[in-house]
Amino acid sequence: MSRPTKLDHGIDAWLAQHEGWVREGTQAIARTYKFPDFGSALGFVVRVGCLAEKQDHHPDIELSWGKVRVVWTTHDAGGITRLDIELASATDAIKG
């Protein structure tokens, strides 16, 4: 499978349509999700981890009590790719 290339445009339009997602510098997109407790947050992290494994593309994840921060980027492409956008959307779907 070929790796995706860095997007030069379209990222800001996607961000405008997806509440909560922000640029993390120029090379990543990030969102923080809130949960009622640690167990719910941990369950979400496990589901995102399973998604990442299936796609062989892994986010940075920060887990704390009632909160999960997810950061998508494609390191080997040097920034945000279509895969990051697709998996950010899938991450939102997991949260529901």
Secondary structure, DSSP 4 states (H G I P E B T S, - for coil): -PPPPBPSSSHHHHHHHSTT-EEETTTEEEEEEE-SSHHHHHHHHHHHHHHHHHHT---EEEEETTEEEEEE-BGGGTB-BHHHHHHHHHHHHHH-
